[in-house]
């Protein structure tokens, strides 16, 4: 959980994937490394859209891909949301023969 324990943050609503909010989380180089062993970043805000402005080149990740971003202004907002289908889990350990 890169944003930490939900009980620690009384200023924020619990995070949900379907609420239309963007979770903005800040990391230092130390907290980013600690993420691999259970650490977390600093929760900055929950919003519908956000503008990030950088004054120098910074390392970042976009959709899991690392890159170095030149000084820039980034506008982020939700555009569309797709419904997902999930297969129901079986409660028994025996496979069904007619599947």
Rosetta blueprint (number, residue, H / E / L):
1 X L
2 X L
3 X L
4 X L
5 X L
6 X H
7 X H
8 X H
9 X L
10 X L
11 X L
12 X L
13 X L
14 X L
15 X L
16 X L
17 X L
18 X L
19 X L
20 X L
21 X L
22 X E
23 X E
24 X E
25 X E
26 X E
27 X L
28 X L
29 X H
30 X H
31 X H
32 X H
33 X H
34 X H
35 X H
36 X H
37 X H
38 X L
39 X L
40 X L
41 X L
42 X E
43 X E
44 X E
45 X E
46 X E
47 X E
48 X L
49 X E
50 X E
51 X E
52 X E
53 X E
54 X L
55 X L
56 X L
57 X L
58 X E
59 X E
60 X E
61 X E
62 X E
63 X L
64 X L
65 X E
66 X E
67 X E
68 X E
69 X E
70 X L
71 X L
72 X L
73 X E
74 X E
75 X E
76 X E
77 X E
78 X L
79 X L
80 X L
81 X L
82 X L
83 X L
84 X L
85 X L
86 X L
87 X L
88 X L
89 X L
90 X L
91 X L
92 X L
93 X L
94 X L
95 X L
96 X L
97 X L
98 X L
99 X L
